[in-house]
Amino acid sequence: MKKSVFALLSSVLVLGTALAGCGGNEQAGQQNNGNSGSQEQPAAPAEPKGPQVLKLNLHSEPPTADPGLAEDTTSGAIIRATFDNLMRLKDGKPEPSVAVDYKVSDDLKTYTFTLRQDVKWSNGDPVTAHDFEYAWKRVLDPATAANYAYQLYYIKNGEKFNKGEAGITRDDVGVKALDDYTLQVELENPTPYFLELLTFYTYSPVNKKVVEANPEWANEAATHVGNGPFKMETWEHKSKLVLVKNENYWDKDAVKLDRIEFSMIEDLSTELSMFENGELDWAGEPLGDLPLDALPALKDQGRLTTHPIAGTYWYKFNTEQKPFDNVKIRKAFAYAIDRKAIVENVSQGGEIPAMGAVPPSMALNPDGYFKDNDVETAKKLLEEGMKESGLTELPPITLSYNTHDGHKKIAEAIQDQWKKALGVEVTLKNTEWKVYIEDLHEGNFQVGRMGWLGDFNDPVNFLELFKDKYGGTNDTRWEHPKYKELLTQSASETDPEKRKELLAQAEQILMDEMPVAPIYFYTMNWVKADKVQGVQVDGLGFVDYKWAYISE
């Protein structure tokens, strides 16, 4: 996450008794009426009374619990609970965690971290600076094929090593353990939000001995090793996952929960029913979800928490497949969507119609780049695009989404809108998340839904997704030389206003070319038991259970 001159605009929401009132995302108390400001809560008692067990639901199976390979919010939450980084977010600010101190060079390009000497892995091994060096270089190693490797391109020679540039080896990457408890990091350019980036799970350490002994180490509870507040006790795939307090955690006295028990229920109505019956302490986002039809009543009852986050729900076009290799046809389909109708009548979660790629908390052009539901322009562009492509009729169109009631209803609504506005017949296709994300990465789609929640609060986090044709998350296969040039220039521009202008020019190109059709900016909605305290959900949608507790 990004901090600094480009300050974090959505601060952490801390859930407590005083609440009146946060890569790819797979799912669309008291009511806080959309307030995303920081909320204060009473300090947790030294020893909370009652069983310290938190019961939650995961809407789907985490694809991995390996911080070097994760790229979704569900995996990220499990990793955040079971790993600890040099820095950790608390109350919206990065604070030293495994690092006890750090120094920054005068040119702002070299960071030297001093690590705590009492940090251990859950198997008892000491955590050292060598673990961080190994982990980060592992992510950047082309052989790892980590889709999030670009998050470490801020490190000197990180991008060159990842892309296999001649003459650049692992030893040239700017991260080095000077000794067991000193880590030196050299950056390509001054990066004022670097400390915030270090809180993201891709920057987590891993245990070299464990990783190299078993390639599947992160996919089973028996072999999973982390250094975080919790450790994995049980992982019954597609059924349940249990985390327990890690007795080897350096800050274990701050951890009050003994257990976090995750169910894996995909049916949204069942999740809500389990909450109403006391089988869950929390229902809804960020890891579960609520039935869209239930949101109005929960809101009217004053039980629904709605929290805006820096995220965009969009449809990706496969620009290598007809007819979406034509920019005018892409724009026609994008312009014909009635976003206002979607958020008011379908999603109903307080979302904001999106006429740009970058969310409001970091907006470059708050007015947007096109009109919502611009059917007349859409018709004209479709006609022109078909002529340019030599088409007298469109080929069969398939809209893909991962299995989820909300995505289904949105897809059905947009299917109907495209039929009425453009006369286009669209087939819907749904698959479960793991298969779906593989299809997108392999280009096996025409139009596919996806959501992006910011990893840090800066526009470049949304724009850099589309910098490289074969970038880890650029399933559109779109690339534009001027767009790439603007993003490259922005990386070395130290004047905030000049940098913002470069990024605004880049977003303009993105919306002129429309490899993705933005639909809305995210909110998160949930209900929780009053006894659940201290869970932190930040303005980017990340959840941290380190400080959570149960107050009976």
C-alpha positions as CSV (number, residue, x, y, z in Angstrom):
1,M,0.0,0.0,0.0
2,K,1.2,3.5,-0.8
3,K,1.8,6.3,1.7
4,S,3.4,9.7,1.9
5,V,3.2,12.7,-0.4
6,F,0.4,10.7,-2.0
7,A,-1.2,10.2,1.4
8,L,-3.5,7.3,2.2
9,L,-6.9,8.8,2.0
10,S,-9.0,5.9,3.3
11,S,-7.8,5.2,6.8
12,V,-8.3,2.0,8.8
13,L,-11.7,1.3,10.2
14,V,-11.4,-0.2,13.7
15,L,-14.4,-2.2,14.8
16,G,-15.3,-1.8,18.4
17,T,-18.1,-1.1,20.8
18,A,-18.0,2.6,19.9
19,L,-18.6,1.9,16.2
20,A,-21.3,4.1,14.9
21,G,-20.4,4.9,12.2
22,C,-11.4,-2.5,3.8
23,G,-4.3,-8.3,-6.8
24,G,-7.9,-9.8,-7.9
25,N,-11.0,-9.9,-5.7
26,E,-13.4,-12.8,-6.1
27,Q,-16.5,-11.4,-4.5
28,A,-18.3,-8.4,-4.9
29,G,-23.0,-4.5,13.9
30,Q,-24.0,-0.9,13.5
31,Q,-24.5,0.9,10.3
32,N,-21.7,3.3,9.5
33,N,-23.4,5.0,6.6
34,G,-20.4,4.7,4.4
35,N,-18.0,6.5,6.8
36,S,-14.5,5.4,6.0
37,G,-12.7,7.6,8.6
38,S,-10.7,6.2,11.4
39,Q,-12.8,5.1,14.4
40,E,-11.6,4.9,18.0
41,Q,-12.3,2.0,20.3
42,P,-11.6,1.2,23.9
43,A,-8.3,-0.6,24.4
44,A,-8.6,-4.4,24.6
45,P,-8.7,-5.7,28.1
46,A,-5.5,-7.4,29.2
47,E,-7.3,-10.7,29.5
48,P,-10.7,-10.7,27.7
49,K,-13.3,-12.8,29.4
50,G,-15.0,-15.8,27.7
51,P,-13.8,-18.2,25.0
52,Q,-11.5,-16.4,22.5
53,V,-12.8,-18.1,19.4
54,L,-13.8,-16.2,16.3
55,K,-16.1,-18.0,13.8
56,L,-16.0,-16.7,10.2
57,N,-16.8,-17.9,6.7
58,L,-14.6,-18.0,3.6
59,H,-16.8,-17.7,0.5
60,S,-14.4,-20.0,-1.3
61,E,-11.3,-22.1,-0.9
62,P,-8.0,-20.1,-0.7
63,P,-6.0,-21.0,-3.8
64,T,-2.8,-20.9,-1.8
65,A,-1.3,-19.8,1.6
66,D,2.1,-19.1,0.0
67,P,2.8,-15.3,0.2
68,G,5.0,-15.5,-2.9
69,L,2.2,-16.9,-5.1
70,A,-1.0,-15.4,-3.6
71,E,-3.0,-12.9,-5.7
72,D,-6.5,-12.8,-4.2
73,T,-8.1,-11.4,-1.0
74,T,-9.0,-14.7,0.5
75,S,-5.4,-16.1,0.3
76,G,-4.1,-12.7,1.4
77,A,-6.2,-12.7,4.6
78,I,-4.9,-16.1,5.6
79,I,-1.3,-15.0,4.9
80,R,-1.7,-11.8,6.8
81,A,-2.8,-13.9,9.8
82,T,0.0,-16.4,9.5
83,F,2.9,-14.2,8.5
84,D,4.5,-11.0,9.7
85,N,6.5,-8.6,7.6
86,L,9.2,-6.0,8.3
87,M,6.3,-3.5,8.7
88,R,2.6,-4.1,9.7
89,L,-0.4,-1.8,9.3
90,K,-2.0,-0.6,12.5
91,D,-4.6,2.1,12.5
92,G,-3.8,2.8,8.9
93,K,-0.1,3.4,9.4
94,P,2.9,1.1,8.7
95,E,4.7,0.3,12.0
96,P,7.9,-1.7,12.5
97,S,7.0,-5.3,13.2
98,V,9.7,-7.9,12.4
99,A,11.9,-4.8,11.9
100,V,12.7,-3.0,15.1
101,D,14.3,0.0,13.3
102,Y,15.3,1.3,9.9
103,K,17.4,4.0,8.3
104,V,17.1,5.7,5.0
105,S,19.9,7.1,2.9
106,D,20.1,10.7,1.9
107,D,19.1,9.9,-1.7
108,L,16.1,8.0,-0.3
109,K,17.0,4.9,-2.4
110,T,18.6,2.7,0.3
111,Y,16.8,1.3,3.4
112,T,18.7,-0.5,6.1
113,F,16.4,-2.5,8.4
114,T,17.4,-3.9,11.8
115,L,15.4,-7.0,12.7
116,R,14.2,-8.2,16.1
117,Q,16.3,-11.1,17.3
118,D,13.4,-12.9,19.1
119,V,11.3,-13.6,16.0
120,K,10.7,-17.3,15.2
121,W,9.0,-19.4,12.6
122,S,6.0,-21.4,13.8
123,N,8.3,-24.5,13.8
124,G,10.7,-22.8,16.1
125,D,13.4,-21.8,13.6
126,P,14.8,-18.3,13.9
127,V,13.6,-15.7,11.4
128,T,16.5,-13.8,9.9
129,A,17.3,-11.2,7.3
130,H,18.3,-14.1,5.0
131,D,14.7,-15.3,5.0
132,F,13.5,-11.9,3.6
133,E,16.3,-11.9,1.0
134,Y,15.4,-15.4,-0.1
135,A,11.7,-14.7,-0.2
136,W,11.8,-11.6,-2.3
137,K,14.3,-13.0,-4.8
138,R,12.1,-16.1,-5.0
139,V,9.2,-14.0,-6.0
140,L,11.3,-12.2,-8.6
141,D,12.8,-15.4,-10.0
142,P,11.2,-16.1,-13.4
143,A,11.2,-19.8,-12.5
144,T,8.7,-19.1,-9.7
145,A,6.2,-17.5,-12.2
146,A,4.7,-15.3,-9.5
147,N,2.0,-13.1,-11.0
148,Y,2.6,-10.5,-8.4
149,A,6.4,-10.2,-9.0
150,Y,5.9,-6.7,-10.4
151,Q,5.1,-5.5,-6.9
152,L,8.8,-5.9,-6.2
153,Y,10.0,-4.0,-9.3
154,Y,10.7,-1.0,-7.0
155,I,13.8,-3.0,-5.9
156,K,16.9,-2.3,-7.9
157,N,17.2,-4.7,-10.8
158,G,14.0,-6.5,-9.7
159,E,12.2,-6.0,-13.0
160,K,15.3,-6.8,-15.0
161,F,15.9,-10.1,-13.1
162,N,12.3,-11.1,-13.4
163,K,12.2,-10.5,-17.1
164,G,15.4,-12.4,-17.7
165,E,17.5,-9.4,-18.9
166,A,20.9,-10.6,-20.1
167,G,23.6,-10.2,-17.5
168,I,21.3,-9.7,-14.6
169,T,21.4,-12.4,-12.0
170,R,19.8,-13.0,-8.6
171,D,22.9,-11.5,-7.0
172,D,22.2,-8.2,-8.8
173,V,18.8,-7.7,-7.1
174,G,19.0,-4.9,-4.6
175,V,18.1,-6.8,-1.4
176,K,20.9,-8.3,0.8
177,A,21.2,-9.7,4.3
178,L,24.3,-7.9,5.7
179,D,24.1,-10.3,8.6
180,D,21.4,-12.4,10.4
181,Y,19.6,-9.3,11.6
182,T,20.4,-6.5,9.1
183,L,18.7,-6.3,5.7
184,Q,19.7,-3.7,3.1
185,V,17.3,-2.8,0.3
186,E,18.3,-0.7,-2.7
187,L,15.5,0.9,-4.8
188,E,15.4,1.9,-8.4
189,N,13.9,5.3,-7.5
190,P,12.9,7.1,-4.4
191,T,9.7,5.5,-3.4
192,P,7.9,7.5,-0.6
193,Y,5.3,4.8,-0.1
194,F,7.9,2.0,0.3
195,L,7.3,1.3,4.0
196,E,3.6,0.8,3.2
197,L,4.5,-1.6,0.4
198,L,6.3,-3.6,2.9
199,T,3.1,-4.4,4.7
200,F,1.7,-6.2,1.6
201,Y,1.9,-10.0,1.7
202,T,4.2,-10.4,-1.4
203,Y,6.9,-8.9,0.9
204,S,6.5,-11.6,3.5
205,P,9.4,-13.8,4.4
206,V,9.4,-17.5,3.8
207,N,11.4,-20.3,5.5
208,K,13.9,-21.4,2.8
209,K,14.4,-24.9,4.4
210,V,10.7,-25.5,4.4
211,V,10.1,-24.2,0.9
212,E,12.9,-26.1,-0.8
213,A,12.0,-29.4,1.0
214,N,8.4,-29.5,-0.2
215,P,7.0,-27.5,-3.2
216,E,3.5,-28.1,-1.8
217,W,4.4,-26.8,1.7
218,A,1.8,-24.0,1.7
219,N,-1.2,-26.1,0.7
220,E,-1.6,-28.2,3.8
221,A,-1.9,-27.3,7.5
222,A,0.6,-30.1,8.5
223,T,3.4,-28.5,6.4
224,H,2.5,-24.8,6.5
225,V,5.1,-22.7,8.3
226,G,4.7,-19.0,9.0
227,N,5.9,-16.4,11.5
228,G,2.6,-14.5,12.1
229,P,0.2,-14.1,15.0
230,F,-1.5,-17.4,14.1
231,K,-0.5,-20.7,12.7
232,M,-2.5,-23.2,10.7
233,E,-4.0,-26.1,12.6
234,T,-6.5,-27.6,10.2
235,W,-7.2,-27.2,6.4
236,E,-9.9,-29.5,5.2
237,H,-10.1,-28.3,1.6
238,K,-13.4,-26.8,0.5
239,S,-14.7,-27.5,4.0
240,K,-13.0,-25.6,6.8
241,L,-9.8,-23.9,7.9
242,V,-8.7,-23.3,11.5
243,L,-6.0,-21.0,12.7
244,V,-4.7,-21.0,16.3
245,K,-2.6,-18.6,18.3
246,N,1.1,-19.0,17.4
247,E,3.0,-19.5,20.7
248,N,6.2,-18.7,18.9
249,Y,5.0,-15.2,17.7
250,W,7.3,-12.4,19.0
251,D,4.3,-10.3,19.9
252,K,2.1,-13.1,21.2
253,D,0.9,-11.0,24.3
254,A,-0.9,-8.7,21.9
255,V,-2.8,-11.6,20.4
256,K,-6.0,-12.3,22.4
257,L,-7.8,-14.8,20.1
258,D,-7.0,-18.5,20.7
259,R,-8.7,-19.7,17.5
260,I,-10.2,-18.5,14.2
261,E,-12.5,-21.1,12.7
262,F,-13.3,-20.6,9.0
263,S,-16.2,-22.4,7.4
264,M,-16.2,-22.6,3.6
265,I,-19.9,-22.0,2.6
266,E,-20.5,-20.7,-0.9
267,D,-24.2,-20.2,-0.6
268,L,-24.8,-16.6,0.5
269,S,-28.2,-17.3,2.2
270,T,-26.7,-20.1,4.2
271,E,-23.9,-17.9,5.4
272,L,-26.4,-15.3,6.6
273,S,-28.6,-18.0,8.2
274,M,-25.5,-19.4,10.1
275,F,-24.9,-15.9,11.4
276,E,-28.4,-15.4,12.6
277,N,-28.3,-18.8,14.3
278,G,-25.1,-17.9,16.1
279,E,-22.9,-20.4,14.1
280,L,-20.9,-17.5,12.7
281,D,-19.8,-14.3,14.5
282,W,-19.5,-12.3,11.2
283,A,-21.2,-12.6,7.8
284,G,-20.3,-10.8,4.7
285,E,-17.2,-9.1,3.4
286,P,-14.3,-9.0,3.3
287,L,-14.0,-12.8,3.2
288,G,-17.6,-13.9,2.9
289,D,-20.6,-12.3,1.3
290,L,-24.3,-11.4,1.9
291,P,-27.2,-12.1,-0.4
292,L,-28.0,-8.9,-2.4
293,D,-31.7,-9.3,-1.7
294,A,-30.9,-9.1,2.1
295,L,-29.0,-5.8,2.0
296,P,-32.0,-3.4,2.0
297,A,-33.6,-5.0,5.1
298,L,-30.3,-5.3,7.0
299,K,-29.7,-1.6,6.3
300,D,-33.2,-0.6,7.4
301,Q,-32.6,-2.5,10.6
302,G,-29.4,-0.6,11.3
303,R,-27.4,-3.8,11.4
304,L,-25.4,-3.4,8.1
305,T,-21.9,-1.9,8.1
306,T,-21.1,-0.4,4.7
307,H,-17.5,0.6,4.1
308,P,-16.2,2.3,0.9
309,I,-12.9,0.8,-0.2
310,A,-10.3,1.6,-2.9
311,G,-11.4,-1.0,-5.5
312,T,-12.9,-1.2,-8.9
313,Y,-15.3,-3.8,-10.3
314,W,-14.8,-4.1,-14.1
315,Y,-15.2,-6.3,-17.1
316,K,-12.0,-7.3,-18.9
317,F,-12.0,-7.7,-22.7
318,N,-9.7,-10.2,-24.4
319,T,-8.2,-7.8,-27.0
320,E,-6.7,-10.8,-28.9
321,Q,-10.0,-12.3,-29.7
322,K,-12.6,-11.0,-32.2
323,P,-14.6,-8.8,-31.9
324,F,-12.8,-7.2,-29.0
325,D,-9.6,-6.7,-30.9
326,N,-11.4,-3.6,-32.2
327,V,-11.3,-0.6,-29.8
328,K,-14.6,0.9,-31.0
329,I,-16.4,-2.4,-30.3
330,R,-14.9,-2.5,-26.8
331,K,-16.0,1.0,-26.2
332,A,-19.5,0.3,-27.5
333,F,-20.0,-2.5,-25.1
334,A,-18.6,-0.4,-22.2
335,Y,-20.7,2.7,-23.0
336,A,-23.9,0.7,-23.3
337,I,-23.8,-0.4,-19.6
338,D,-26.2,1.3,-17.3
339,R,-24.1,1.5,-14.1
340,K,-26.5,3.6,-12.1
341,A,-29.2,0.9,-12.6
342,I,-26.7,-1.8,-11.6
343,V,-25.7,-0.2,-8.3
344,E,-29.3,0.8,-7.4
345,N,-31.2,-2.2,-8.4
346,V,-28.7,-5.1,-8.5
347,S,-25.7,-4.8,-6.2
348,Q,-27.5,-2.4,-3.8
349,G,-24.5,-2.1,-1.5
350,G,-23.8,1.7,-1.8
351,E,-21.4,1.3,-4.7
352,I,-20.4,4.2,-6.9
353,P,-20.8,4.0,-10.7
354,A,-17.3,4.0,-12.3
355,M,-16.5,6.1,-15.3
356,G,-12.8,5.6,-14.9
357,A,-10.4,3.0,-13.6
358,V,-9.0,4.7,-10.6
359,P,-11.2,4.8,-7.4
360,P,-12.4,8.1,-5.8
361,S,-9.8,8.0,-2.9
362,M,-7.0,8.5,-5.4
363,A,-9.0,9.8,-8.4
364,L,-7.0,11.5,-11.2
365,N,-10.2,12.7,-13.0
366,P,-13.1,12.8,-10.6
367,D,-15.5,13.6,-13.4
368,G,-14.7,10.4,-15.3
369,Y,-13.9,9.8,-19.0
370,F,-17.2,8.9,-20.5
371,K,-21.0,9.1,-19.9
372,D,-22.9,6.3,-18.2
373,N,-25.4,4.5,-20.3
374,D,-24.5,6.4,-23.5
375,V,-26.5,4.1,-25.8
376,E,-26.5,6.4,-28.8
377,T,-22.7,6.7,-28.9
378,A,-22.4,2.9,-28.2
379,K,-24.6,2.1,-31.3
380,K,-22.5,4.4,-33.5
381,L,-19.2,2.9,-32.3
382,L,-20.4,-0.6,-32.7
383,E,-21.4,0.1,-36.3
384,E,-18.1,1.7,-37.1
385,G,-16.1,-1.0,-35.3
386,M,-17.8,-3.8,-37.2
387,K,-17.1,-2.1,-40.5
388,E,-13.4,-1.6,-39.6
389,S,-13.3,-5.3,-38.7
390,G,-15.0,-6.4,-41.8
391,L,-17.9,-7.9,-39.8
392,T,-21.5,-8.0,-41.0
393,E,-22.5,-9.7,-37.8
394,L,-20.8,-10.2,-34.5
395,P,-19.4,-13.7,-33.6
396,P,-21.0,-15.4,-30.6
397,I,-20.2,-13.4,-27.4
398,T,-19.6,-15.1,-24.1
399,L,-19.5,-13.2,-20.8
400,S,-17.7,-15.2,-18.1
401,Y,-17.8,-14.9,-14.3
402,N,-16.8,-16.9,-11.3
403,T,-19.6,-18.7,-9.4
404,H,-21.2,-16.2,-7.1
405,D,-24.8,-15.0,-6.8
406,G,-23.8,-11.3,-7.1
407,H,-21.7,-11.7,-10.2
408,K,-24.5,-13.8,-11.7
409,K,-27.1,-11.1,-11.2
410,I,-24.8,-8.4,-12.5
411,A,-24.0,-10.4,-15.6
412,E,-27.7,-11.1,-16.2
413,A,-28.5,-7.4,-15.9
414,I,-25.7,-6.4,-18.3
415,Q,-26.6,-9.3,-20.7
416,D,-30.1,-7.7,-20.9
417,Q,-28.7,-4.2,-21.3
418,W,-26.5,-5.2,-24.2
419,K,-29.4,-7.0,-25.8
420,K,-31.7,-3.9,-25.5
421,A,-29.1,-1.3,-26.4
422,L,-27.0,-3.1,-29.1
423,G,-29.2,-6.0,-30.1
424,V,-26.4,-8.4,-29.1
425,E,-27.1,-11.9,-27.9
426,V,-24.7,-12.8,-25.1
427,T,-24.1,-16.2,-23.5
428,L,-23.2,-16.4,-19.8
429,K,-20.6,-18.8,-18.4
430,N,-19.7,-19.4,-14.8
431,T,-17.0,-21.5,-13.3
432,E,-15.6,-21.8,-9.7
433,W,-12.9,-19.4,-8.8
434,K,-9.7,-21.5,-9.2
435,V,-10.7,-22.6,-12.7
436,Y,-12.0,-19.2,-13.6
437,I,-8.8,-17.3,-12.7
438,E,-6.7,-19.9,-14.7
439,D,-9.0,-19.4,-17.7
440,L,-8.5,-15.6,-17.5
441,H,-4.7,-15.9,-17.2
442,E,-4.6,-18.3,-20.1
443,G,-6.8,-16.1,-22.3
444,N,-9.7,-18.5,-22.4
445,F,-12.4,-15.9,-22.4
446,Q,-13.9,-13.0,-24.4
447,V,-15.4,-10.8,-21.7
448,G,-14.6,-11.7,-18.0
449,R,-15.5,-10.0,-14.8
450,M,-12.9,-9.1,-12.3
451,G,-12.4,-6.8,-9.3
452,W,-9.2,-5.0,-8.2
453,L,-8.7,-3.8,-4.7
454,G,-5.7,-1.5,-4.2
455,D,-2.6,-3.0,-2.7
456,F,-1.6,0.5,-1.8
457,N,-3.5,3.8,-2.0
458,D,-2.0,5.3,-5.2
459,P,-3.3,5.4,-8.8
460,V,-0.3,3.6,-10.2
461,N,-1.5,0.4,-8.4
462,F,-4.5,0.3,-10.8
463,L,-2.7,1.7,-13.9
464,E,0.4,-0.6,-13.7
465,L,-1.8,-3.7,-14.1
466,F,-2.0,-2.9,-17.8
467,K,1.6,-1.7,-18.5
468,D,2.8,-5.0,-20.0
469,K,1.0,-7.3,-22.4
470,Y,2.1,-10.3,-20.5
471,G,2.1,-8.8,-17.0
472,G,1.0,-11.2,-14.3
473,T,-2.6,-9.8,-14.0
474,N,-3.1,-8.2,-17.4
475,D,-5.5,-10.8,-18.8
476,T,-6.6,-8.4,-21.5
477,R,-3.3,-8.8,-23.5
478,W,-3.5,-5.0,-24.3
479,E,-0.4,-3.0,-24.5
480,H,0.3,0.6,-25.5
481,P,3.7,2.2,-26.0
482,K,2.8,5.7,-24.9
483,Y,1.0,4.3,-21.8
484,K,4.1,2.3,-20.9
485,E,6.2,5.4,-21.4
486,L,4.0,7.6,-19.1
487,L,4.1,5.0,-16.3
488,T,7.9,4.7,-16.6
489,Q,8.2,8.5,-16.4
490,S,6.0,8.6,-13.4
491,A,8.2,6.2,-11.5
492,S,11.1,8.6,-11.4
493,E,9.1,11.9,-11.2
494,T,9.5,13.4,-7.7
495,D,7.2,16.3,-8.1
496,P,3.7,15.1,-6.9
497,E,1.7,17.3,-9.3
498,K,3.8,16.5,-12.3
499,R,3.6,12.8,-11.4
500,K,-0.2,13.1,-11.1
501,E,-0.4,14.7,-14.5
502,L,1.6,11.8,-16.1
503,L,-0.7,9.3,-14.4
504,A,-3.8,11.2,-15.6
505,Q,-2.6,11.1,-19.1
506,A,-2.1,7.3,-18.7
507,E,-5.6,6.8,-17.4
508,Q,-6.9,8.8,-20.3
509,I,-5.2,6.4,-22.8
510,L,-6.6,3.4,-20.9
511,M,-10.1,4.7,-21.1
512,D,-9.7,5.7,-24.8
513,E,-8.5,2.2,-25.5
514,M,-10.9,0.5,-23.1
515,P,-9.3,-2.9,-22.5
516,V,-11.4,-3.0,-19.4
517,A,-14.9,-1.6,-18.8
518,P,-15.2,-0.1,-15.3
519,I,-18.6,-0.8,-13.7
520,Y,-18.5,0.4,-10.1
521,F,-16.2,1.4,-7.2
522,Y,-16.4,-1.1,-4.3
523,T,-17.9,-0.9,-0.9
524,M,-17.8,-3.8,1.6
525,N,-20.9,-4.8,3.5
526,W,-21.1,-7.0,6.6
527,V,-22.9,-7.8,9.8
528,K,-21.1,-8.8,13.0
529,A,-21.9,-9.9,16.5
530,D,-21.5,-7.1,19.1
531,K,-19.0,-9.3,21.0
532,V,-16.5,-9.1,18.1
533,Q,-14.0,-6.4,18.8
534,G,-10.7,-5.2,17.4
535,V,-10.9,-6.5,13.8
536,Q,-9.2,-4.0,11.5
537,V,-10.5,-3.5,8.0
538,D,-8.7,-0.8,6.2
539,G,-9.5,1.5,3.3
540,L,-8.1,-0.9,0.8
541,G,-10.3,-3.8,2.1
542,F,-7.5,-5.7,3.9
543,V,-8.5,-7.4,7.1
544,D,-6.2,-8.1,10.1
545,Y,-7.2,-10.3,13.1
546,K,-4.0,-9.7,15.1
547,W,-5.7,-7.4,17.6
548,A,-9.2,-9.0,17.5
549,Y,-10.9,-10.3,20.6
550,I,-14.2,-11.5,21.9
551,S,-15.9,-9.4,24.6
552,E,-18.6,-11.4,26.4
